[in-house]
Amino acid sequence: MVGRHHPKVAMSDPYDVYHQVPVAGGTLRVARAGLPPEEADGVVLAVHGITSSLMAWRTVARDLTGRLDICLLAPDLRGRGQSARLPGPYGFAAHTADLLAVLDHARVERAVLVGHSMGAYAVARLAAEHPERAAAVVLVDGGMPYADAPEGDPDAVVEDAAAPLTERLHKTFASVDAYADHWAAHPAFKYAWDDDVEAYARYDVEGEPGLMRSVVSEPGVVIDLREFLFDEATRTALDRVRAPIHVVRAARGLLDEPEKPLIAADFLTDFAAKRLDASVECVPRANHYTVVLGTGDGPLVVAGAIERALRQTGSEVNFSAASERSV
């Protein structure tokens, strides 16, 4: 086991520039890896999950921009990371507007839209409602359409579903180190801790020593979760996407359980049978977190899916130069 006090490899920060993008109620923080958009052969918009941040894309961003002449834009969604103080309304209509603002601020007409977990639903909805902005869609352990909302009282369903997601938001920590230790104890990172996970853990905590808390907005999480579960436009967005679709599934769950993947194998098989134009692949040893972050095969598989999306959409990536750099 690689502990958080002994990272396996020292890694450089892949983000070159941070922007504050004007949106309703304030500004959204956006990191850029790689070339400026106007100099890049392709642009990727990478969207994180429900209680995550732009730091989730560090490993993927480093791999892609180290090989290809592209621009990767990674925003902190409203209510998360350094966009945590943005006020509501939250929800997927707000995320769609914010993501459009990111593309407009960068003067990007079309991009490969990539989303992890809840972020996969956000990019699917963006692609469904604004098809002219989506060159392709890459869904990482999320975004699968499902027609029926959960049964039962919506308030009770949301409360039960939100409890494990918001548990850490109620806790206080003695220091940033203590918060990082909290993440290091998470089963998902038992064998995957590295500098990228360390940066991810340290990014979303603030406050006075002894009273430090995660910056993530609980109302934002709860509202997004409610829409993810009960809003038909969000649940079924992928059914209306006409851009090329690439799906990457983690074989293990939130707590690294082999028997509880977020996307069931049968579900993905059925989806692939209906969408013959979609590419689908599974990362056997990755869980819901390590499919994008940390050591292991997950981030490399995701980066490969994004690269294929760039190739297929006519983004003239300088692959010969990229190959030379990778030698």
C-alpha contacts under 8 A as a table, 3 or more apart, distances in Angstrom:
res1	aa1	res2	aa2	distance
1	M	190	K	6.57
1	M	191	Y	5.26
2	V	6	H	6.48
2	V	7	P	6.52
2	V	8	K	6.52
2	V	190	K	7.54
2	V	191	Y	6.13
2	V	192	A	7.12
2	V	193	W	6.07
2	V	194	D	7.75
3	G	6	H	5.38
3	G	7	P	6.61
3	G	184	A	7.36
3	G	190	K	7.94
3	G	193	W	6.51
4	R	7	P	5.77
4	R	180	A	7.91
4	R	181	D	7.43
4	R	184	A	6.26
4	R	193	W	6.11
4	R	194	D	6.94
4	R	198	E	6.97
7	P	10	A	6.84
7	P	193	W	6.74
7	P	194	D	4.84
7	P	195	D	6.03
8	K	193	W	7.67
8	K	194	D	5.82
8	K	195	D	7.87
9	V	194	D	6.65
9	V	195	D	7.05
10	A	194	D	7.82
10	A	195	D	6.18
11	M	195	D	6.01
11	M	196	D	7.26
13	D	16	D	7.70
13	D	58	R	7.35
13	D	62	R	7.85
14	P	33	A	5.71
14	P	34	G	7.72
14	P	58	R	6.20
14	P	61	A	6.30
14	P	62	R	5.07
14	P	65	T	7.98
15	Y	18	Y	7.53
15	Y	31	A	6.03
15	Y	32	R	5.42
15	Y	33	A	4.43
15	Y	34	G	7.48
15	Y	58	R	7.62
15	Y	61	A	7.92
16	D	31	A	7.51
16	D	32	R	5.90
16	D	33	A	5.44
16	D	34	G	6.98
17	V	31	A	5.91
17	V	32	R	5.25
17	V	33	A	7.15
18	Y	29	R	6.94
18	Y	30	V	5.64
18	Y	31	A	4.45
18	Y	32	R	6.16
19	H	29	R	5.84
19	H	30	V	5.15
19	H	31	A	6.35
19	H	32	R	7.86
20	Q	27	T	5.48
20	Q	28	L	5.47
20	Q	29	R	4.79
20	Q	30	V	6.32
21	V	27	T	5.06
21	V	28	L	4.99
21	V	29	R	6.32
21	V	30	V	7.02
21	V	101	A	7.16
21	V	102	V	6.36
21	V	105	H	6.64
22	P	26	G	5.99
22	P	27	T	4.38
22	P	28	L	6.40
22	P	101	A	7.33
23	V	26	G	5.58
23	V	27	T	5.28
23	V	28	L	6.48
23	V	98	D	6.06
23	V	101	A	6.58
24	A	27	T	7.56
24	A	98	D	7.86
25	G	86	L	6.19
25	G	87	P	6.18
25	G	88	G	7.96
26	G	86	L	6.11
27	T	83	S	7.14
27	T	86	L	7.20
28	L	75	P	7.00
28	L	76	D	6.63
28	L	77	L	7.17
28	L	78	R	6.88
28	L	82	Q	7.65
28	L	83	S	5.24
28	L	86	L	7.65
28	L	98	D	7.63
29	R	75	P	5.73
29	R	76	D	5.56
29	R	82	Q	5.99
29	R	83	S	5.69
30	V	54	L	7.66
30	V	73	L	6.55
30	V	74	A	5.48
30	V	75	P	4.01
30	V	76	D	6.20
30	V	102	V	7.67
31	A	54	L	7.19
31	A	73	L	5.77
31	A	74	A	5.13
31	A	75	P	6.15
32	R	36	P	7.86
32	R	71	C	6.90
32	R	72	L	5.66
32	R	73	L	4.73
32	R	74	A	6.43
33	A	61	A	6.38
33	A	62	R	7.66
33	A	65	T	6.73
33	A	71	C	5.95
33	A	72	L	5.10
33	A	73	L	6.61
34	G	65	T	5.10
34	G	66	G	7.90
34	G	69	D	7.08
34	G	70	I	5.88
34	G	71	C	4.82
34	G	72	L	6.35
35	L	39	E	6.09
35	L	40	A	5.51
35	L	69	D	6.65
35	L	70	I	5.84
35	L	71	C	4.96
36	P	39	E	5.44
36	P	40	A	6.24
36	P	71	C	6.06
37	P	40	A	5.17
37	P	42	G	7.64
37	P	43	V	6.42
37	P	70	I	7.62
37	P	71	C	5.55
37	P	106	A	6.70
37	P	107	R	7.75
37	P	108	V	7.03
40	A	43	V	6.83
40	A	69	D	5.59
40	A	70	I	4.63
40	A	71	C	5.71
41	D	69	D	5.81
41	D	70	I	5.39
41	D	71	C	7.86
41	D	315	S	5.99
41	D	316	E	5.61
41	D	317	V	4.87
41	D	318	N	7.10
42	G	69	D	7.45
42	G	70	I	4.99
42	G	71	C	6.40
42	G	111	A	7.12
42	G	112	V	7.93
42	G	310	L	6.74
42	G	315	S	5.37
42	G	316	E	7.21
42	G	317	V	6.51
43	V	70	I	5.84
43	V	71	C	4.81
43	V	72	L	5.84
43	V	73	L	7.55
43	V	108	V	7.65
43	V	110	R	7.64
43	V	111	A	5.05
43	V	112	V	6.34
44	V	70	I	7.64
44	V	71	C	6.22
44	V	72	L	4.65
44	V	73	L	6.13
44	V	111	A	5.42
44	V	112	V	4.76
44	V	113	L	6.03
44	V	114	V	7.04
45	L	72	L	5.98
45	L	73	L	4.92
45	L	74	A	6.06
45	L	111	A	6.41
45	L	112	V	6.22
45	L	113	L	5.03
45	L	114	V	5.97
46	A	57	W	7.30
46	A	72	L	7.02
46	A	73	L	6.14
46	A	74	A	4.94
46	A	75	P	7.30
46	A	113	L	6.30
46	A	114	V	4.68
46	A	115	G	5.77
47	V	54	L	7.34
47	V	74	A	6.20
47	V	75	P	6.55
47	V	76	D	7.90
47	V	77	L	7.66
47	V	113	L	7.90
47	V	114	V	6.10
47	V	115	G	4.63
47	V	116	H	6.42
47	V	119	G	5.01
47	V	120	A	7.30
47	V	122	A	7.66
47	V	123	V	7.29
48	H	52	S	5.91
48	H	53	S	5.85
48	H	54	L	6.22
48	H	56	A	6.55
48	H	57	W	7.63
48	H	74	A	8.00
48	H	75	P	7.95
48	H	76	D	7.59
48	H	77	L	7.55
48	H	115	G	6.04
48	H	116	H	5.29
48	H	117	S	7.13
48	H	118	M	7.21
48	H	119	G	4.96
48	H	120	A	7.98
49	G	52	S	5.12
49	G	53	S	7.28
49	G	115	G	7.58
49	G	116	H	5.52
49	G	117	S	4.98
49	G	118	M	4.68
49	G	119	G	4.81
49	G	120	A	7.80
50	I	117	S	7.27
50	I	118	M	5.42
50	I	119	G	7.05
50	I	221	V	6.24
50	I	224	D	7.55
50	I	225	L	7.92
51	T	80	R	6.71
51	T	165	L	7.21
51	T	216	V	6.39
51	T	221	V	6.80
52	S	55	M	7.87
52	S	56	A	6.83
52	S	80	R	6.78
52	S	81	G	7.38
53	S	56	A	5.89
53	S	75	P	7.65
53	S	76	D	5.26
53	S	77	L	7.17
53	S	80	R	6.10
53	S	81	G	5.21
53	S	200	Y	7.56
53	S	204	D	7.54
54	L	57	W	6.02
54	L	58	R	7.78
54	L	74	A	5.38
54	L	75	P	5.59
54	L	76	D	5.15
54	L	81	G	7.34
55	M	58	R	5.52
55	M	196	D	7.65
55	M	199	A	6.96
55	M	200	Y	5.05
55	M	203	Y	7.43
56	A	59	T	7.67
56	A	197	V	7.96
56	A	200	Y	6.30
56	A	292	V	6.74
56	A	293	L	5.98
57	W	60	V	5.36
57	W	61	A	5.79
57	W	74	A	7.30
57	W	292	V	6.58
57	W	293	L	6.78
58	R	61	A	5.12
58	R	62	R	6.10
58	R	196	D	6.24
58	R	293	L	7.19
59	T	62	R	5.32
59	T	63	D	6.43
59	T	196	D	6.54
59	T	292	V	7.03
59	T	293	L	5.72
59	T	294	G	6.60
59	T	299	P	6.24
60	V	63	D	5.31
60	V	64	L	6.22
60	V	292	V	6.59
60	V	293	L	7.39
60	V	299	P	5.22
60	V	300	L	6.75
60	V	302	V	7.02
60	V	303	A	5.57
61	A	64	L	5.27
61	A	65	T	5.96
61	A	72	L	6.77
61	A	303	A	7.85
62	R	65	T	5.52
62	R	66	G	5.79
63	D	66	G	5.27
63	D	67	R	6.58
63	D	300	L	7.20
63	D	303	A	6.82
64	L	67	R	5.48
64	L	68	L	5.84
64	L	70	I	7.69
64	L	303	A	6.05
64	L	307	E	7.62
65	T	68	L	5.21
65	T	69	D	6.45
65	T	70	I	6.15
65	T	71	C	7.31
65	T	72	L	7.76
66	G	322	A	7.89
66	G	325	R	7.62
66	G	326	S	7.64
67	R	322	A	4.59
67	R	323	S	6.88
67	R	325	R	6.28
67	R	326	S	6.07
68	L	317	V	6.64
68	L	318	N	6.60
68	L	319	F	6.63
68	L	321	A	7.77
68	L	322	A	5.06
69	D	317	V	6.30
69	D	318	N	6.30
69	D	322	A	7.29
70	I	317	V	7.28
75	P	102	V	7.80
76	D	80	R	5.80
76	D	81	G	5.50
76	D	82	Q	6.36
76	D	83	S	5.60
77	L	80	R	5.47
77	L	81	G	7.42
77	L	83	S	6.27
77	L	84	A	7.81
77	L	95	H	7.06
77	L	98	D	7.98
78	R	83	S	5.31
78	R	84	A	6.00
78	R	85	R	7.82
78	R	86	L	5.87
78	R	87	P	7.73
78	R	90	Y	7.13
78	R	95	H	7.13
78	R	98	D	7.92
78	R	220	G	7.63
79	G	83	S	5.63
79	G	84	A	3.69
79	G	85	R	6.13
79	G	86	L	5.95
79	G	87	P	7.37
79	G	90	Y	7.85
79	G	216	V	5.86
79	G	217	S	4.90
79	G	220	G	5.70
79	G	221	V	7.89
80	R	83	S	5.34
80	R	84	A	4.23
80	R	85	R	7.97
80	R	204	D	7.71
80	R	215	V	6.70
80	R	216	V	4.74
80	R	217	S	6.40
81	G	84	A	5.40
81	G	203	Y	6.96
81	G	204	D	5.24
81	G	215	V	6.45
81	G	216	V	6.52
82	Q	85	R	7.43
82	Q	204	D	7.58
83	S	86	L	5.71
84	A	215	V	6.13
84	A	216	V	5.89
84	A	217	S	6.16
85	R	217	S	7.93
87	P	90	Y	7.73
88	G	220	G	7.46
89	P	94	A	6.69
90	Y	93	A	7.80
90	Y	94	A	5.71
90	Y	95	H	7.38
90	Y	220	G	5.54
90	Y	223	I	6.42
90	Y	224	D	6.76
91	G	94	A	5.51
91	G	95	H	6.40
91	G	220	G	7.26
91	G	223	I	5.86
91	G	224	D	4.76
91	G	227	E	6.67
92	F	95	H	4.79
92	F	96	T	5.99
92	F	122	A	6.34
92	F	125	R	7.82
92	F	224	D	6.73
92	F	227	E	7.29
92	F	234	T	7.22
93	A	96	T	5.09
93	A	97	A	6.31
94	A	97	A	5.14
94	A	98	D	6.11
95	H	98	D	5.00
95	H	99	L	6.02
95	H	122	A	6.76
96	T	99	L	5.21
96	T	100	L	6.17
96	T	122	A	6.85
96	T	123	V	7.88
96	T	125	R	7.29
96	T	126	L	5.55
97	A	100	L	5.17
97	A	101	A	6.24
98	D	101	A	4.97
98	D	102	V	6.39
99	L	102	V	4.98
99	L	103	L	6.46
99	L	126	L	7.90
100	L	103	L	5.16
100	L	104	D	6.07
101	A	104	D	4.98
101	A	105	H	5.88
102	V	105	H	5.19
102	V	106	A	6.32
103	L	106	A	5.20
103	L	107	R	6.01
103	L	108	V	5.10
103	L	109	E	7.01
104	D	107	R	4.75
104	D	108	V	6.02
104	D	109	E	7.46
105	H	108	V	7.76
108	V	111	A	7.02
109	E	132	E	7.74
109	E	133	R	5.80
110	R	132	E	6.74
110	R	133	R	4.25
110	R	134	A	5.45
110	R	135	A	5.62
111	A	133	R	6.29
111	A	134	A	5.53
111	A	135	A	5.26
111	A	136	A	7.20
112	V	134	A	6.05
112	V	135	A	5.12
112	V	136	A	4.78
112	V	137	V	5.88
112	V	138	V	7.41
112	V	306	I	7.59
112	V	309	A	7.04
112	V	310	L	6.91
113	L	123	V	5.93
113	L	127	A	7.79
113	L	134	A	6.33
113	L	135	A	7.43
113	L	136	A	6.15
113	L	137	V	4.83
113	L	138	V	6.18
114	V	119	G	7.82
114	V	120	A	6.77
114	V	123	V	6.57
114	V	137	V	5.85
114	V	138	V	4.60
114	V	139	L	5.97
114	V	140	V	7.54
114	V	306	I	7.74
115	G	118	M	7.34
115	G	119	G	4.31
115	G	120	A	3.75
115	G	121	Y	7.22
115	G	122	A	7.10
115	G	123	V	5.91
115	G	138	V	6.48
115	G	139	L	5.31
115	G	140	V	6.01
115	G	142	G	7.71
115	G	143	G	7.98
116	H	119	G	4.83
116	H	120	A	4.95
116	H	139	L	6.27
116	H	140	V	4.61
116	H	141	D	6.11
116	H	142	G	6.17
116	H	292	V	7.84
117	S	120	A	5.38
117	S	121	Y	7.36
117	S	139	L	7.92
117	S	140	V	6.35
117	S	141	D	5.38
117	S	142	G	4.30
117	S	143	G	6.90
117	S	288	H	7.96
118	M	121	Y	5.32
118	M	122	A	6.54
118	M	142	G	6.34
118	M	143	G	7.04
118	M	228	F	7.68
119	G	122	A	4.82
119	G	123	V	6.27
119	G	142	G	7.62
119	G	143	G	7.76
120	A	123	V	5.35
120	A	124	A	6.09
120	A	138	V	7.69
120	A	139	L	5.12
120	A	140	V	6.51
120	A	141	D	7.69
120	A	142	G	5.24
120	A	143	G	4.53
121	Y	124	A	4.99
121	Y	125	R	6.10
121	Y	142	G	6.78
121	Y	143	G	4.42
121	Y	144	M	7.75
121	Y	228	F	7.70
121	Y	234	T	6.55
121	Y	235	R	7.43
121	Y	237	A	7.24
121	Y	238	L	7.80
122	A	125	R	5.29
122	A	126	L	6.23
122	A	143	G	8.00
122	A	234	T	7.73
123	V	126	L	4.87
123	V	127	A	6.02
123	V	137	V	7.25
124	A	127	A	5.12
124	A	128	A	6.06
124	A	137	V	7.10
124	A	143	G	6.65
124	A	237	A	5.63
124	A	238	L	5.31
124	A	241	V	6.79
125	R	128	A	4.97
125	R	129	E	6.06
125	R	233	A	7.55
125	R	234	T	6.15
125	R	237	A	4.99
125	R	238	L	7.00
126	L	129	E	5.36
126	L	130	H	5.71
126	L	131	P	7.57
126	L	134	A	7.91
127	A	130	H	5.23
127	A	131	P	4.88
127	A	132	E	7.83
127	A	133	R	6.84
127	A	134	A	5.34
127	A	137	V	7.47
127	A	241	V	5.90
127	A	242	R	7.99
127	A	243	A	7.45
128	A	131	P	5.71
128	A	237	A	6.00
128	A	238	L	6.88
128	A	240	R	5.24
128	A	241	V	4.65
128	A	242	R	7.44
130	H	133	R	5.79
130	H	134	A	7.26
131	P	134	A	5.37
131	P	241	V	7.30
131	P	242	R	7.29
131	P	243	A	7.22
132	E	135	A	7.68
134	A	137	V	6.87
134	A	243	A	6.42
135	A	243	A	6.22
135	A	244	P	7.42
135	A	313	T	5.95
136	A	243	A	5.02
136	A	244	P	4.79
136	A	245	I	6.12
136	A	246	H	7.96
136	A	309	A	6.12
136	A	310	L	7.76
136	A	313	T	6.76
137	V	243	A	6.58
137	V	244	P	6.16
137	V	245	I	4.94
137	V	246	H	6.24
137	V	309	A	7.69
138	V	245	I	5.94
138	V	246	H	4.66
138	V	247	V	5.84
138	V	248	V	7.66
138	V	305	A	7.18
138	V	306	I	6.63
138	V	309	A	7.58
139	L	142	G	6.00
139	L	143	G	6.06
139	L	245	I	7.59
139	L	246	H	6.18
139	L	247	V	4.80
139	L	248	V	6.23
140	V	143	G	7.70
140	V	247	V	5.99
140	V	248	V	4.83
140	V	249	R	6.09
140	V	250	A	7.98
140	V	291	V	7.71
140	V	292	V	7.99
140	V	302	V	7.37
141	D	247	V	7.55
141	D	248	V	6.09
141	D	249	R	4.74
141	D	250	A	6.02
141	D	262	L	6.68
141	D	263	I	6.54
141	D	288	H	6.62
141	D	291	V	7.95
142	G	249	R	7.86
142	G	262	L	7.48
142	G	263	I	7.13
143	G	235	R	7.97
143	G	238	L	6.92
144	M	235	R	7.87
144	M	236	T	7.83
144	M	238	L	6.82
144	M	263	I	7.83
144	M	271	F	7.99
145	P	235	R	5.50
145	P	236	T	4.56
145	P	237	A	6.72
145	P	238	L	5.84
145	P	239	D	6.61
146	Y	149	A	7.82
146	Y	235	R	5.83
146	Y	236	T	5.94
147	A	232	E	7.41
147	A	235	R	6.86
147	A	236	T	6.33
149	A	229	L	5.97
149	A	230	F	5.22
149	A	231	D	7.94
149	A	232	E	7.89
150	P	154	P	7.95
150	P	157	V	7.56
150	P	229	L	6.89
150	P	230	F	7.37
151	E	154	P	7.86
152	G	156	A	7.45
152	G	157	V	6.67
153	D	156	A	5.38
153	D	157	V	6.17
154	P	157	V	5.03
154	P	158	V	6.02
154	P	226	R	7.84
154	P	230	F	7.81
155	D	158	V	5.25
155	D	159	E	6.06
156	A	159	E	5.05
156	A	160	D	6.17
157	V	160	D	5.29
157	V	161	A	6.13
158	V	161	A	5.06
158	V	162	A	5.82
158	V	222	V	7.20
158	V	225	L	6.90
158	V	226	R	5.92
158	V	229	L	7.94
159	E	162	A	5.18
159	E	163	A	6.20
160	D	163	A	5.49
161	A	164	P	6.88
161	A	165	L	7.50
161	A	225	L	7.95
162	A	165	L	5.18
162	A	166	T	5.99
162	A	221	V	7.67
162	A	222	V	6.34
162	A	225	L	7.24
163	A	166	T	5.41
163	A	167	E	5.91
164	P	167	E	5.34
165	L	168	R	7.43
166	T	169	L	5.15
166	T	170	H	6.95
166	T	218	E	6.58
166	T	221	V	7.75
167	E	170	H	5.73
167	E	171	K	7.18
168	R	171	K	5.26
168	R	214	S	7.29
169	L	213	R	6.62
169	L	214	S	5.54
169	L	215	V	7.76
169	L	216	V	6.94
169	L	218	E	7.13
170	H	213	R	7.61
171	K	213	R	6.47
172	T	210	G	7.06
172	T	211	L	5.13
172	T	212	M	5.24
172	T	213	R	5.09
173	F	176	V	7.45
173	F	178	A	5.97
173	F	179	Y	5.95
173	F	209	P	7.59
173	F	210	G	5.64
173	F	211	L	5.65
173	F	212	M	4.88
173	F	213	R	6.31
174	A	178	A	5.97
174	A	179	Y	7.75
174	A	209	P	5.33
174	A	210	G	3.66
174	A	211	L	6.10
174	A	212	M	6.29
175	S	178	A	5.05
175	S	179	Y	6.41
175	S	209	P	5.35
175	S	210	G	6.23
175	S	211	L	7.88
175	S	212	M	6.32
176	V	179	Y	5.03
176	V	180	A	6.22
176	V	202	R	6.21
176	V	205	V	6.82
176	V	206	E	7.75
176	V	212	M	7.41
177	D	180	A	5.01
177	D	181	D	6.13
177	D	202	R	7.76
178	A	181	D	4.92
178	A	182	H	6.27
179	Y	182	H	4.99
179	Y	183	W	6.65
179	Y	201	A	7.11
179	Y	202	R	7.17
179	Y	205	V	7.39
180	A	183	W	5.18
180	A	184	A	6.13
180	A	198	E	6.72
180	A	201	A	5.25
180	A	202	R	6.01
181	D	184	A	4.79
181	D	185	A	6.28
182	H	185	A	5.42
182	H	186	H	6.95
183	W	186	H	5.19
183	W	189	F	7.73
183	W	201	A	6.37
184	A	189	F	6.35
184	A	190	K	7.03
184	A	193	W	7.25
185	A	189	F	7.45
185	A	190	K	7.02
186	H	189	F	5.80
186	H	190	K	6.72
186	H	255	L	7.35
187	P	190	K	5.23
187	P	255	L	5.30
187	P	256	D	6.15
188	A	191	Y	7.79
188	A	192	A	7.64
188	A	254	L	6.66
188	A	255	L	5.17
188	A	256	D	4.99
188	A	287	N	6.55
188	A	288	H	7.76
188	A	289	Y	6.47
188	A	290	T	7.04
189	F	192	A	4.75
189	F	193	W	5.52
189	F	289	Y	7.89
189	F	290	T	7.30
189	F	294	G	7.91
190	K	193	W	6.79
191	Y	295	T	7.90
192	A	290	T	7.12
192	A	294	G	5.39
192	A	295	T	4.80
192	A	296	G	6.75
193	W	196	D	7.86
193	W	197	V	5.84
193	W	198	E	7.26
193	W	294	G	5.97
193	W	295	T	6.72
194	D	197	V	5.44
194	D	198	E	6.26
194	D	294	G	5.79
194	D	295	T	6.66
195	D	198	E	4.88
195	D	199	A	6.10
195	D	294	G	7.80
196	D	199	A	5.12
196	D	200	Y	6.14
196	D	293	L	6.94
196	D	294	G	5.96
197	V	200	Y	4.88
197	V	201	A	6.11
197	V	293	L	6.62
197	V	294	G	5.70
198	E	201	A	5.15
198	E	202	R	6.22
199	A	202	R	5.21
199	A	203	Y	6.02
200	Y	203	Y	5.42
200	Y	204	D	7.48
201	A	204	D	6.70
201	A	205	V	7.93
202	R	205	V	6.27
204	D	214	S	5.49
204	D	215	V	5.42
204	D	216	V	7.09
205	V	212	M	6.46
205	V	213	R	5.36
205	V	214	S	4.31
205	V	215	V	5.51
206	E	212	M	5.31
206	E	213	R	5.73
206	E	214	S	6.50
206	E	215	V	6.49
207	G	211	L	6.06
207	G	212	M	4.37
207	G	213	R	6.37
208	E	211	L	5.32
208	E	212	M	5.62
209	P	212	M	5.98
216	V	220	G	7.99
216	V	221	V	7.92
217	S	220	G	5.18
217	S	221	V	6.40
218	E	221	V	5.05
218	E	222	V	6.17
219	P	222	V	5.13
219	P	223	I	6.03
220	G	223	I	5.33
220	G	224	D	6.05
221	V	224	D	5.26
221	V	225	L	5.99
222	V	225	L	5.05
222	V	226	R	6.13
223	I	226	R	5.10
223	I	227	E	6.37
224	D	227	E	5.25
224	D	228	F	6.03
225	L	228	F	4.93
225	L	229	L	6.14
226	R	229	L	5.25
226	R	230	F	5.89
226	R	231	D	7.45
227	E	230	F	5.11
227	E	231	D	4.58
227	E	234	T	6.86
228	F	231	D	6.12
228	F	234	T	6.07
228	F	235	R	6.03
229	L	235	R	6.88
230	F	235	R	7.32
231	D	234	T	5.49
231	D	235	R	6.14
232	E	235	R	4.98
232	E	236	T	5.90
232	E	237	A	7.93
233	A	236	T	5.72
233	A	237	A	5.68
234	T	237	A	5.17
235	R	238	L	7.97
236	T	239	D	5.62
236	T	240	R	7.52
237	A	240	R	5.58
237	A	241	V	6.84
238	L	241	V	5.08
244	P	277	D	7.04
244	P	278	A	6.54
244	P	309	A	7.52
244	P	313	T	7.92
245	I	277	D	7.33
245	I	278	A	4.86
245	I	279	S	6.50
246	H	278	A	5.68
246	H	279	S	4.80
246	H	280	V	5.92
246	H	305	A	6.66
246	H	309	A	7.34
247	V	278	A	7.46
247	V	279	S	6.16
247	V	280	V	4.63
247	V	281	E	6.38
248	V	280	V	5.96
248	V	281	E	5.13
248	V	282	C	5.74
248	V	283	V	7.33
248	V	301	V	7.75
248	V	302	V	6.66
248	V	305	A	7.63
249	R	263	I	6.74
249	R	280	V	7.71
249	R	281	E	6.23
249	R	282	C	4.62
249	R	283	V	6.20
249	R	291	V	7.90
250	A	253	G	7.31
250	A	261	P	6.62
250	A	262	L	7.71
250	A	263	I	7.77
250	A	282	C	5.82
250	A	283	V	5.13
250	A	284	P	6.56
250	A	285	R	7.53
250	A	286	A	5.23
250	A	287	N	5.23
250	A	288	H	5.80
250	A	291	V	5.98
250	A	298	G	7.72
251	A	258	P	6.59
251	A	261	P	5.47
251	A	282	C	6.35
251	A	283	V	5.90
251	A	284	P	4.92
251	A	285	R	6.58
251	A	286	A	6.16
251	A	287	N	6.29
252	R	255	L	7.89
252	R	256	D	5.20
252	R	257	E	5.26
252	R	258	P	4.53
252	R	259	E	6.82
252	R	260	K	6.20
252	R	261	P	4.71
252	R	262	L	7.75
252	R	284	P	7.33
252	R	285	R	6.99
252	R	286	A	5.97
252	R	287	N	4.22
252	R	288	H	6.53
253	G	256	D	4.86
253	G	257	E	4.94
253	G	258	P	6.47
253	G	259	E	7.38
253	G	260	K	4.92
253	G	261	P	4.19
253	G	262	L	5.92
253	G	287	N	5.17
253	G	288	H	5.43
254	L	257	E	7.03
254	L	260	K	7.87
254	L	261	P	7.52
254	L	262	L	7.63
254	L	287	N	6.31
254	L	288	H	5.13
254	L	289	Y	6.86
255	L	287	N	7.48
255	L	288	H	7.98
256	D	286	A	7.84
256	D	287	N	5.19
256	D	288	H	7.44
257	E	260	K	5.55
257	E	261	P	7.30
257	E	287	N	7.69
258	P	261	P	6.81
260	K	264	A	7.90
261	P	264	A	5.97
261	P	287	N	7.60
261	P	288	H	7.60
262	L	288	H	7.39
263	I	267	F	6.72
263	I	268	L	6.77
264	A	267	F	5.20
264	A	268	L	6.42
265	A	268	L	5.23
265	A	269	T	6.19
266	D	269	T	4.99
266	D	270	D	6.19
267	F	270	D	5.19
267	F	271	F	6.22
268	L	271	F	4.99
268	L	272	A	6.11
268	L	280	V	7.84
269	T	272	A	5.15
269	T	273	A	6.25
270	D	273	A	5.10
270	D	274	K	6.43
271	F	274	K	5.18
271	F	275	R	6.07
272	A	275	R	5.03
272	A	276	L	5.81
272	A	278	A	6.48
272	A	279	S	7.54
272	A	280	V	7.05
273	A	276	L	5.86
275	R	278	A	5.54
276	L	279	S	7.90
283	V	286	A	5.54
283	V	291	V	7.31
283	V	297	D	7.16
283	V	298	G	6.16
283	V	301	V	7.39
285	R	296	G	7.73
285	R	297	D	7.44
285	R	298	G	7.88
286	A	289	Y	7.66
286	A	290	T	5.43
286	A	291	V	5.08
286	A	296	G	7.15
286	A	297	D	6.99
286	A	298	G	5.63
287	N	290	T	5.30
287	N	291	V	5.81
288	H	291	V	5.77
288	H	292	V	7.98
289	Y	292	V	6.17
289	Y	293	L	6.23
290	T	293	L	4.67
290	T	294	G	5.78
290	T	295	T	7.28
290	T	296	G	7.13
290	T	298	G	6.01
290	T	299	P	7.33
291	V	297	D	7.38
291	V	298	G	3.85
291	V	299	P	5.62
291	V	302	V	7.42
292	V	298	G	5.66
292	V	299	P	4.48
292	V	302	V	6.86
293	L	298	G	7.36
293	L	299	P	6.03
294	G	299	P	7.53
296	G	299	P	7.26
297	D	300	L	5.50
297	D	301	V	6.22
298	G	301	V	5.23
298	G	302	V	6.26
299	P	302	V	5.02
299	P	303	A	6.02
300	L	303	A	5.00
300	L	304	G	6.08
301	V	304	G	4.99
301	V	305	A	6.28
302	V	305	A	5.06
302	V	306	I	6.30
303	A	306	I	5.10
303	A	307	E	6.14
304	G	307	E	4.99
304	G	308	R	6.25
305	A	308	R	5.16
305	A	309	A	6.23
306	I	309	A	4.96
306	I	310	L	6.25
307	E	310	L	5.08
307	E	311	R	6.29
308	R	311	R	4.99
308	R	312	Q	6.10
309	A	312	Q	5.19
309	A	313	T	6.14
310	L	313	T	5.40
310	L	314	G	6.73
310	L	315	S	5.38
310	L	316	E	7.88
310	L	317	V	7.32
311	R	314	G	5.76
311	R	315	S	5.94
311	R	316	E	7.07
311	R	317	V	7.10
312	Q	315	S	7.51
318	N	321	A	5.54
318	N	322	A	6.19
319	F	322	A	4.75
319	F	323	S	6.06
320	S	323	S	5.17
320	S	324	E	6.45
321	A	324	E	5.07
321	A	325	R	6.34
322	A	325	R	5.16
322	A	326	S	6.34
323	S	326	S	5.15
323	S	327	V	6.55
324	E	327	V	5.55
